[in-house]
Amino acid sequence: MIVADTLSFKKNDIEKLLLNLDQNPYTQKNKDFRYTLSLIYELIEEEFCDTYDNKSQILRATDIILKAKDNHAEIFVTPPYNFEYYLKSKGSLYKLKAGYKNIDNENKYGYDISLDMLFEYFTGVDESQELPEDVTENYRFYFNLFQFVKKTVEKLNFIPSIKFKKETFSVIWEPYFKNKDYLKCYQSMLENDFLDRETTTKIIEGYLNYLIFNFLNVKHYKFKDLKAAIYFTKNISHKRAFKGEDLGLDIQSWLDEMSLGTYDIIPVFNIEKLNDEKFLMRILAKDKLKNEIIDLDSLDEMQKTLIEKQINWATKYIEDLDDVTLELDLSGVYKLITQITYYLAQAGMEVNLPEGMDNVIIPRASINAKIKQKRLDDVRELLQGGTGSTLSLDEIMDFSIEVALGENEKISAEEFQKLAKDTNGLIKYKDKYILIDRDETQKLLERLKKKPDFVMNKMQLLHHALSGKIDEYDFDYDEAFARIISDFTRVEDISLPKNLTGTLRPYQEIGFRWLYTNVTKGFGCAIADDMGLGKTIQVISLILKLKEENKLKKPVLVVCPTTLMGNWERELETFAPSLKTFIYHGFDRAFNIDCDVILTTYAILRIDLEEFKKYNWDLFVIDEAQNIKNPSTSQTQAVKTLKAQMKIAMTGTPVENRLSELWSIFDFINKGYLGSISDFSKNYSVPIERFKETTRAQKLKKAISPFMLRRLKTDKSIISDLPDKVVLDEFCYLTKAQAALYERVLNQSMNDIANSGGGINRRGAIFKLITSLKQVCNHPYHYLKHGDMSQGASGKTQKLVSILHNIISNDEKALVFTQYKEMGSILEKILADEFNCDPLFFHGSLNVKQREQMIKEFSDDLSKKIMILSLKAGGLGLNLTSASNVIHYDLWWNPAVEDQATDRTYRIGQDKNVMVHRFITLSTFEEKIDKIIKDKRELADAAVFAGEKIITELSDDEIYEIFSLA
């Protein structure tokens, strides 16, 4: 038997997979290979699940016998009777004739069918169905096998590869084994009682290609203008010979770049100092598993091949690299430090610098400026006007130029010339190293001699003033100019919108006015408040105000992850009912601009980009803006392609790993404000991340401060505004498979209720319905006890993972409550896989000593961020104030019980505000019951709602009304 866990593995991270992939293979310049591949993954991620009709019926008491023979498969279905219903539904019965066949010395009656027909049948089988007891073990195996391959596609766990013949090649799709959970599932599939490993492998690969190529054939119109599509979307052969090159090998070499960053053996570029002007770069190898440096000569052939692939890729950035050693001058080292190291690190390789070179000062020209009194009004007018007006620096300021040596020291041009005379290399100056590169020094001296005449618009002037940088120069200025900048960035005191049906907290009013001030002055901005502080209501307030002032002629476009669509939908309904919202999502979506707000997802925006590009939007809002943190991804590029008068980015984590993520967000909200990515890297990323220049970090913070608002729950000004306990409703959608399962369980349960005969039997059937649908909303695995246990199978679990990522990134702890120990076990596994940790699980089966130890561990161990609790076990006698976040995964229909669980963190000794997240699945009974609870609570806050008992007294029609999908 196949264990149920064979479907439980994480979705492949495509952004990471394509991170180091060039735009095209070497011989195919100016084509669209990377874009085509990215689009394939995007389409499958968003639309694959909606492509098939799931009309194939389960075959009861039917065997499927598959024998491999002469490189093809012979398949026999016996007995034929149930399969005939499927053949009739497809209009294929006339093509086949049943007959007898000797199977293992037994004469059996049935149908010979092709492998493609078997594939077609199982493609139409609904994966959420619970297999009846009378299916054969043989059928159960194939059901699990084909569902596993479907999940492989749904979770994007496949990559393209090249299949070579003598003079031709073709692109095929194969499983991606870098995901260890997936590899474990794959290997368990190979261990079965029905097929040998080789045949099972061929069936998996054959069905994988059948699914992908059939899907791409359905979506062929999406690729009509893409030159590279012919290689990936059709299962056909291509000639290898291309202009004297082997095109197949070239594409395979290009595809190998997807594996960069995943190897256990990597190159290390070790830089040794020979003298002040000469350095030697020597390539070594590192075994990451053992954390050992290895000489290249001691590698085996497989390891040498992997190192060679990575070094070949590195030659794109280190052009003279044709041996394992390379001599570098100072210019080469400077380029390596400031430009190349970033890309090598991104591909998983390492660079070791000589001692002392991680704190090297690079001399910079510095402008000391004083505004001309008679030009004060001109500067004010420039800042208030449009971006078309300009002024030159020489017109508005008197200035001198010096040389900055690090953060706090400046010397004159004459002093620097003496210091640099006859020098080329590293020199010790006082307590620091200074890099004197002859070529760079000459450029610096020329800058010192020439009086710069910079022409600036208001965006450029503001950036120069706030960042303290003008191109290659540091920029210091006098108090009079500083006052002008301060006055301009002051937040306007604007009244709240009249149609807002809610009350903003004081800090939220500040945020609303800050947003309004920026967008009405023509600047984009990023609101980066901590999770739970109400970014969405602040943005909704802005939309209402702009609408009130007739500043919005077109709909506002809001793009967010799928997990946040429910929250946006409900918050717009709650706080801005006067706004007409249109949700652009789903398989049969149709565009509509007859509304006030269009709500869509990043995936839909990528897929339907041409539709969105038809409009010049008034206001464009992106939520969870870390989704555009990587400038090179198609998702980021799609977002930045759209034109809008006003732009807002929302994020709780503006920088997760690198400063370039911050640049990418600013490149969206105020393009050009932080310069190009290479300028930003040179001016900020390298000095701050590589050389730890705190002054440069402060200048960056000052430069972005007018356009990025970040408040933390720990800020005293925020804490004073917040209640001790903030309750947040978190809305989720059912996945497609969940919705189908929900409908099926509801219909079956309503039949059971109707046929129960009333009395205690009817109440029992209703309680069973309630429990079953709670389990379906929690996770299909919770109800079915088999199948896919991953986060992607449940809208709630996706929401939970998203929220926990934010909580953990803020170095906070969370309690996750569920009514069911079984659901707690499912979450324990999912969260362990997702966060690479061991979540604590507090449940009723623990003895007193185990409970006390677990509570102590959660309170004392800073690395223990998550505790899962079954509600009954975790509802009494606990003090868990180290957690500042409470998540109610499934709601108890008794507010008193829910409050009791929340109070585990919200009690004497809690020095933080507690964020309470209540999960509610939209369009299901959870949403309707929650409304009943809230209505009753408003009447009497202390009243106990005996929800489940009340429901048992309702009529069948009333029950169906509550539990049916909206």
N, C-alpha and C positions, 0 to 999 in steps of 0.2 A: 504493500500500500504506500501511496505517496502521502507524506505528512502535510498538514495544512499550511505550515510555515513556508512551503515552497513558493508562495506568492508574496511573501513579505520581504520586500527590499525597497530601498529609497529610489526616488526618481533621479535620473542622471542629471548632473549640473551642466547644461549645454554651454552656458557662458564660460565656465571654466574649461570645458572640453575644447572650445574653439579659440581660447584666449591667445595662444601662440601661433595660430594658423595664419600664414600669409594670405593675402587677398586672392592669389592665383598661383598655380604651379609655375615653374621657371619658364617653360616653353609657351605659356598661355597668358602673357601679359595683356593687360587691358580687357580681361574677360570678367566674369562674375561668379567664379567658382565658390568662394567663401560665402557670398551672399546667397547663392542658390542652396548650398548646404544648410545654411542657417534658416532659410525659409522653409525647407523640408521639415526640420525639427519643429519649427514654430507651428506649422499647419497641423502636424501630427499631434502636438501637445494640445492644441485648442480644439481640433475638429475630428480626430480619429474616432473617439467614442460615439459620436453622433452619426457616423457614416453607415452603420449596419443596422438592420431592422430587427434583429433578435427574434425571428419568427420560427426558427427550427425547434421542433418539439423534442423533449427528452425521450430517448428510445428505451423503453422498459423491456426487461428480459431479452435483451438483444446483445449479441457478441459482435465485435469488430475484430477480424483476424487479419493481421498484416504480416506478410512474408517478403523479405528482401530477396530479389532474384535477378541476377545479371544486370546490376546497376539500375534496377527499377523496382517499384513496390507493387505487389499483388495484394489487393484488399477484397475481403469477402465479408458481407454483412448477413448474419443469420440469427434467427429466422427473419424472413423478409417483411413480415406483415406491418410492423410499426414504421419501418423505413419507407414503405409504400405511401404512407400519408405525406411524408416529406416530399417524395418524388412527384406526387400529384400536385402539391402546392407549387412546385417549381415548373410544372408542365413537362417533366422529364421522364415520366413513367414509360412512355412509348419507346424510349431509347434503350431501355434495358429489359432483359428477360431473365426471370428467376430460373435457377436450375440447381442440380445436385453437385456437390463437390466433396472429394475425400479430404477430410481435415483430421490429421493425426489418427488415421485408420478408422475414421467414423464418417459415414455418409451424411452430409448436412445440406439443407435446402436454403438457398439465399441468393444474393446478388453479388456478382463481380462488379466493382466500381473502380474508377480511377482515383489517383491520389488527389487530384484537383477537386473532384466531387466530394471527397472526404473533407478537404480543407474548406470547401464552400459550406458544407453542412455545419461544421463546428464554428465557423465564423458567425453563423446565425443563431447559435445557442446562447441564451441569456446567462451570463456568468453568475448572476446573483441568485439563480434558482437553487433551491435545496434539492439535492438528488433524492428521489424516493428510494425506499429500501429494496425494491425489486429490480434496480439496475444491476447489471452484472459487474463483477470486479474488473473485468476487461474494459467495459464501457467507462467505468469510473476512472480508470487510468488514462484513457484518451481524453476524457473530459478535462481532467487536471492538467494533462500535458498541453493541450491546445489553449487552455485558459492561461497557463504559464507564459506561452509565447505571446498571447494577446497582451498580457501585462508587461512583457518585455518591450513591446511597441509603445503601449500607453505611457510607460515610464521612461521612454527614450533611451533604453539600455541597449543601443545598437550603434554600430558605426559602419561607414562604407569601407570596402576593401577591394582590391583588384584581383580578378581571376584571370590568369594568363593562359593563352594557348600559343601555338608556335608563332603565328603572325598577327594574332588579334588579342584583344583583352576586353573584359566587360567589368562593370562595377556591380558588385553584389553587396548585400548587407549581412553582417554577422553580429552575434552577441558581443557586448563590451564587458570584459571580465575584470576591469580595474576596480569595480565595485565589489568588495569582498562578500557582502551579504548576497549579492546577486550570484556570484560564483558558487557560494555554498548552496543556494537554491538550485542552480543549474546542475551541480554535481549530484544532488539528491534525486533529480529527475532521471539522471542516467542510471541510477540504481533501481531497477524495477524488474518485475517477474514476467514481462511480456515481450520486451524487445532487447536485443543486445545493445551495448553502448554505442557502437558505430551507427547502427540503424536509428537509434533514438536521436543521435546527433544530427543525422541527415534529415530526419523528420522535422526537428526543431528549426534547422537552418532553412529547409524548404518552405515551411509554413511562415517563417519570419519574412522571407522574400516575397511570398505570395501576398501577405497582408500589406506590406509596404508598397510594392509595385501596383497592386490593385487600387490602393488608396490614392497614390500619386496619379494614376490614370484617371480617377474620378476628378481630381483637382488639376488636371492638365492645363486648364485655362489660366491658372495662376502663374504658369511658367512660360507663357507664349513668347515673352520678350527676352528671356534669359538664354544666353548662348551656351552656358555650361549645363543647362537642364537635360540635354540629350544624354549626357553621361550618367546622370543619377536617377532619372525618372522613368527610364525605359530599360528593360532587361534585354539589351541587344549588344552585339559585338562591334568593336571599333578597331581600325587598323593601328598597329603599334608604331609603324614608321611615320614620322612627322618631321619634315625639314631636317633630315639627317639625325634626328633624336628618337629615342624610344618613349613615346607619349605615355604608354602604360606605366613604365618605370618612373617617369617624371611625376605622374599623378600619385602613384604609390608613395614616392618620397615626400610629396607634399602632405599626403594624409598622415604620414608618420609623425608630423609635427603635432598632431592632436595628443600624442602620448607624452609630450614634454611636460615635465613637472610631476610625472607619476612614477618615474624610475627609482629603484632603490640604490642604483649606482649612478653617481653624477660626476661631472668634471668640476674641479676646483681650480680657479685661475689664481695662482699664488704669485704675488708681486714681491720681488726682492730688490732692495736698494743696493746698487753697485757703487755709486757715488752720488754727489748732489745733482748730477744731470742725467745719469743713466740708470735704468732699471731693467730687470729681467723678469718677464712673465713666464712662469713654468706651469704647465698643465699637469695636475695630479688627479687622482680619482678618490672618491669618498664613498664608503659603504654606509648608507644612512641607517641601516638596521643595526650595525655594530658601532656606528659613529667613529669609524676609523678612516684615516687617510692612507691610501694605497698607491704605490708606484705603478705606473701604467704597464710596466713589463711583467708584473705579477698577475695581471688579469687573465681570466680564461677567455676563450674565443667569443662566447656570448656576451660577456661583459665588455670586451673590446668593441664589439659591434654597437652596443648601446652607447658607449662613450663616443664612438666615432660619429654616430647620428647626431648627438647633441653638439659636438664640436663643429660639425658641418653647418648646423643651424646658427651657431654663434658667429661664424664667419660673415654673416650678414651685417654684423655690427663691428667686428674686429677684422677689417678688410685684409690686413697683411698676414693673417694667421694661416700659415701653411705648414707649420711644424708644431711640435709640443712645447717649443720655447720661442720666445719673441722678445727682442730688445725694444724697449720703449724709451723715448725721451720724455721730458716734462710735459710737452703738449699731449703726448699719448696717454700719460698717466692722468692728466687733467681731464681729458675726454672720457677716459675710463671711469673716473670717479663721478663726473657730473652728468654723463649721458648714458653710458653703456651698462653700468652696473644694474640699473633699474630693470632693464630688459632681461638680463641674465638671471636676476633673482626671480623675475616673473615666470621664467621657464624652469625654475627649480635649481639653477646652478649657483655656485658661490664664488665670491671674490675675496681674497685675503690681502689686505694692504700692509705695508711695512709699519713697524711700531712708530708712532708719532704722526703718521699721515692721516689719522682719523680726527685730528684737531689742527688742520692746516688753515691758515688765514690767506684768503685771496684778496689782494688790494682792490679797492673800488673808488671811483671818482664820486665826490660828494658835493652837492650844491647847497650853499648856505644863502637863503633868499629872504628879502624884505620887501613887502608890497609897497608900491608907490601910492602915496596918499590920494592922489588925484584919480587913481584907477579903481578905488574901492567900489564905487557904484557899478562900474563896468563888469567887475567880477560877479557882483550880486545879480546883475541882469543876465549874465551868461548862465549862471546856475539856475535861474528861474525859467529861462527860455527853452526852446527845443534843442535837439541834438545837432541841428544843422549849424548853429552859431559857433564861432571859434574866436580865440584870442591867442596871441603868441606869448611865451614866457617873458621874453625881453620887453614886451609892451607893458606888462603889469608888474614886473619885479626888478629890483636891483639885486644882483647876486655875485658871489665869488665861488671858486671851486677849489676844494682840497682833496686829499687822499685819506679814505677811511681804512684803518687797519683793525679789522674786527669790530667788536660791538661798541667800544667806548673810547676809541682813540683816533685822532685825526692828525695828519702832518701836512705841511705845505707841499706844493708841487716841487719846489727846489729841494726840500729835504728828501722826498721820495726819489728824486733823480739821483741824488748822492747815494742813497741806500741801494738802488738798483744798478748802479754803474758797474760794468764789468762782471755782472752776476747773472747766472742762469741756473737756477736750481732752488733747493730748499735752504733758507738761511734762518738762523736763530736770531730773533729780535726780542729783546727783553725776555718775557716768559713764554713766547709762542713761536711757532714755525710760520714763516711766510713763504708762499710759493711765488718765486720770481721766474716767470717764463718769459724768455726774450721777446717772442712774438706778441704775447698778451701785454707785456710791459710797454712795448712800442705803441700799441693801440691805446693804452691808458694815457700815455704821455701826450699823444695826439689829441685825446679828448680834453686833457687839461689845458692845452694851448688854445683850442678852438672854443669860442663862445657859442654854446648851443642856442638854437632858436626854435624851440618846440612850439608847434601850433596845436591847441587842444580844444576839444568840445567839452561840454559840461561833464559827461561821463568820465572822460580822461582826466580832467582837472580834479574831479572829486577823488578818483582813484589815486592819482599822484599825491594829493594832499593827505589822504588817509593812510596810504601804504608807506609814505615816505620814500617812494621810488619814482624816478622818471627814466624809463628805459635802462641804460647802463649806469645811471647816477643815483646815489642816495639823495634824498630831498628833505632838507630841514628849513623851516620857515618861521616867521615872527608871530607874535601874539595877535596882531591885527588881522592877519590872514586866518589864523586859527579861529578867531571869533566869527568870521564870516562863515566858515565851514560848519561851526557849531550851530549857528543860527539856522543854516539851511537844513541841517539834519534833525532839527527839533520836530517832535511829533505834534501834529495839528490836533486841536481840541474840537473834535467833530461830534455831533450828537449821534446817538444810536439809531438804527433804522426803526421806523414805525411798525413795520410788519413782523418784527422778530417776536415770536411767541415763546419767550423764555427769558431768563435773567442771567446776564453775564456776571461772573465774579470780577472784582476790581482789576485783577491782573489780566483777565480776558478782555476787558474794556480797553486796557492799554494795548494789548495785542491787536485788537480790531482797529484802533486808531493808527497804530504803527503800520499795519497793512495798507490802510486807506491812504496815509501820507505818502508812502512809497509809490503805489501804483498810479495815483493821480499826478505825481510828479514825473511819471514816465520811467520809473525804475521797477524792475522785477525784484522779488524778495523771497527769502526762505524762512518759514516759521519752523523752528526746530525744538519746540518745547518737549519736555519729557512726556512719555506715554501717560495718558490719563489726565493731562492738564487741559484737554479740550481744544486741540488745534482745529478740529472740524467746525465747531460752532463759531469760532472766530472767523474762519473763512466764509461760512454761510452768512454771518452778519455783514461781512464786506460785500458779498454778492447782493444781498438785500439793499444795502445802502447805494451801491452803484446803480441798481435797478431803479431805486427810488429817485435818483438824480438823473435818470435817462442817459446814463453813461454806457449802457449795454444795449446795442442794437441787435446783436446775434446771441445765440445761446452760449452759456458758459460751458466749456469743455472740461470735464473732470476725468482724469485717468488714474486708476488705482489698481492694486492687486485684486484678484477675485475674492480673496478673504475679507476685503474691506467694503465690497459693494453693498452688502446688506446693511452695514452700519451707515454708509452714506445715504442709502435709500431711506432708512428710518429717521435719521437725523434731519434730513431735508423735510420729511413729512411732519416731524415734530416741531422743529423750530422755524420752518419757512413754508407753511402750508399754502401760501399764496403763490409759490413758485411751481411751475409745471415741470416735472422731471421726466426725462425719457431715458430708459435703460437700453443701451445698444450692446446686446450680448446674445449669445445663443446661436444655434446652428442655422435657424431660419430668420436671422436678424435683417431688418430693413431700415435704412437711414431715414431720420426724420429730424428736421430742424425747426419744426413748429412747436417749440418748447422754450423753457428758460434755462434748463440745465441738461446737458447730455452726459450721462454716466457710462463709462466703458472701462475696459481693462488694457493693460500694457500689451497683452497678447493680441487682442482684437485690433488695437491701433497698428501693430506691426503688420498684421495680415491685410487689413483694409486701409493701408496708408494712403493709397491714391484717392480714396473717398474723402478722407479727412483733409488732404492737401487742397481740395477744391475751395476751401474756405479760409478767409483771413479772420481768425478768431479775435473777439474783443478781449476775453479773459480765458487763459489756459492754466488749469491747476493740475499738478501731479502730486499724488499722495504716495507715501513711502518712497521718497525721491532717491533713496539709496539704490533703487532699481536702475538708475542711470549713472551709477558710480564709475562704470568702466567706459571710457570715451569711445572705444573701438567696437563695441557690440552693436548689432543691428537694432536692438531695442533702443539704446541710447540715441543712435543716429536717427531712428524714426521719430522719436520725441522731438529732437532738435530740428527736424526738417520742417515742422509745422510753424506757420507764422501766426503771431498774436500780438495785439497792442500791449497787453499786460500779462505777466507770467508770475505764478506763485508755485514754489516747491514746498512740500510739507514732509518733514522727516524727524524722527526721534533720535536718529543716529547719523548725523551729517558726515562723520568720518569713522569708518570701521577699521580700516587697515592702513591706508596711505593717504597723504594729502592730495594726491591727484583726484581722489573721489570728490573732495571739496571743490577743486577746480571744475570738474565736470558739472556739478550742480550750478555753479556760477556761470559756466559757459551756456547753460540753459536760461537762467533768469536774466542775466546781464551779459550777453555775449561780448567778449573782448575786454571786459572790466579787469580780469586778472591776466590779460595777455594770452598768448598761445600756450599750449601745453609745454613746449620746450622753454619758453620764457619763464613760465611758472616754476618749472623744474629747476631752472638755473637760479631764479631769484628767491624761491622759497623752499621747495622740496629738498633739494640737496643741502643747502645751509642748515635747515631745521632738522631733517631726518638723519643726514649723514654727519654733520658737524655740530649738531646740538646748539645752534646759535639762538639763544633765548631772545635777544633783541629783535632778530628777524621774525621770530614767532610772534612777538608782541606787535610788530608792525603789520603782520598779516591779520592778526586778530582785530587791530584797529581798522584796517582796510575793509574788512568784511562786516564790521559791526553795524553799520547803518542798514545793511540789507540781509542780515541774518539775526533773527531773534531767538535766543535759546534761554529758556528758564527751566530750572531743575526743581524737583519736589523738595530738595534740601535747602533751596534758597529761603532765607528767612522772610523775604517779602512775599514769597509764594505761600509758605506755610501759614502765615498769618491770614491769608485769604481763604485757604482751604478748610473745609470741615475735617475733623479727625478721620472720618471714614467717607471715601468717595465711591459711590456705587455706579458702575458702568455696565449697561446692557451691551453685550457683544453678540451681534447677529451673524448667523451662518446660513449657508445654503446647503441643501442636500446635494450630493453628487448625483449624476445621472443614474448610476447603478443603485444608489440609496433610494432615490425617488421611485424607481421601478419596484424595488423590494418593499418599500413602504406601501405602495398601492396594492401589491399582491397580498401582503400580510393583512392589510385593512379589509380587503374584500373577503378573504377566507375567514377572518375573525367575525365579520358581520354576519356571514352565513352561520357560523357557530352560535352566535348570540340569538339569531332568529330561530334556530332549531333547538335551543337549550331547554325550552319548556318552562321558563320563568323561575322565580324563587332563587334559591341558593345556587343552582346551576347557572342561571343567567348572570348573577353577580360574579361567579367564578370566571365565566367566559369574558366578562368585561374587564376584570382585573388582569386576565391573561392578555387581552388586547392592549391595555395600558402598558404593561411590562414589555410586551413584544415591540411596540412602537417606540418606547423609550430606548430600547436596545438598538433598534434600527437607526434612530437619530444619533445615538452615541457612536456607533461604528457597525457596519454590516457584520463584521466578525463576531461582535458581541452577541448578535442574534443567531447567525448561521452556525457558529462554532467551527467554521472552516473557511478557506479562501484567502483573500488578501488582507493581511494584518497591518499594512503600512498606513502612514498618515494620509496619503493621497486618496484612500478609499472613503474617507469621511470628511465632510465639510467642517465638522466640529474639531476634529483632530488637526486639520490644517490650520484652523484658527488658533488652537492651543499652541502649536509649534511657533506660529508667527508671534504671538504675544510673549511666549517664553524667551524667544530670541531677544526681544527688546528688553525684557526684565534682566536677563543674564548679562547683556551688553552694558547695562547700567550698574552691574555688580550688586544686584539685589536678589532676594530670595522669594520663593513663592510656595504657597500651599495649594494643591489641586485636590478638590473634594469631588468624590463620586459616590453615588448610593450603592454601587455594586463592587464587591471585591473582584469579581471577574473582569470588570472594565478597568479597575485599578491595575490588574496584572497586564492587560493589553497595553495600557498607557506606559507602564513600567518598561516594557520592551521597546515600544516606539520611541520613547524619550531617551532611553539608553543608546539606541542606534543613532538618533538625530544629534544628540549633544555629546556623544562619546563619554558618558558618565554613568554612574550607578545611582539613579534616583532612589531615595528612601521611600518605602511603602509601608505605611502604618495601617494595620487592619486588625480585625477582631481575633484572628488566630494567634497573634503574638502573645506570649506570656508577659507578666508584669516586668520582669527583668529586661526582656527584649524591648519592651515599650520605653522604659526609662533610658536604656542605652541609646535608642534611636532618637529620642527627644534631645538628649544631651549632645549627640553627634550633630544633629541639625543646628542646634544653638551654638555650638562651639567651633565646628569645622567650617571655615570660610569657603571651602571648595564645595560644600554640600548646598546647592542652590535650590533643589526641588524636593519637596516631600509630597507624595500622593497619599491621600487619606480616604478610607471608606467612611462615609458620613456618620454611620452609627458608631464606629470605633473612635472617630476623631471628634465627636461632638461634645464630649464631656471631659472635664478635669484636666485639660491640657493648657499649657502656657507656652506659646510658640511665637513670642514677640520679636524674634530675630527676622521673621518674614514680614515684609511690608506689602505683599500682594496675595490676595486670596482669589482663587478661581473656582467657581461652582460649575463643574463640567456638565453635570445634569442636575436640574433643579428639583428640590424636594417641594412638594406642593403644600408646604406649611411654613410660612414666613418665620415662625418662632424657631423651628429647627434650623433653617438657613442662617438666621442671625446667630444662633448658638455656635454654629461652626465658624462663622466669620469672627466671632469674639475670641477665638483662639489666638488671634493676632492683635485684636483691638481691645486691649485691657490695660490695667495699670502696669507701667513699665515700658509701654510702647512709646518710643520717642520719635517715630516717623508717622506720617500720614499713611493710612492703609487704603490701597486701591482694591476694590472688590469687583471682579469681573463675572457677570452672570451670563452664561451661554444660552442662547435661545435660537432654535432652528426656524428660520422663516418659512411661512406658508404651511406649517405643520400644526398639530395640536399644541405643541410647546408654546407657540406664539399666542394662540387663543386662550390657553389656560393661564398664561402669564398675565394677560389683560384682565381676566377674571380676578386673579389674586390681587393685582394692583387696585382694581376698582373696590374690592372688599377692604383692602388695607387703608384706602383713603377714608372709608367710612369709620373704621375702628382699627387703629394701628395695632392694638394689642390682641385683636381677635385671632383665634386659631381657625384656619381654613382647612376643613377636613375634605380636601379636594377629591380624593379617589372615592370616598364613600358617597359624596354628593353625585358623582357621575354615574354610579350604579343605579341611581333612582331615575335617570333620564330615559326618555323613550328611545327606540331604535333610531328614529329619524334625527333626534337631537344629538345622539351619540355620533352618528355619521357626519352630521354638520360640523361637530367639533373636531373630529379626527381626520376628515378628508383633506387632501391637499388643496390649498387655495390656488 
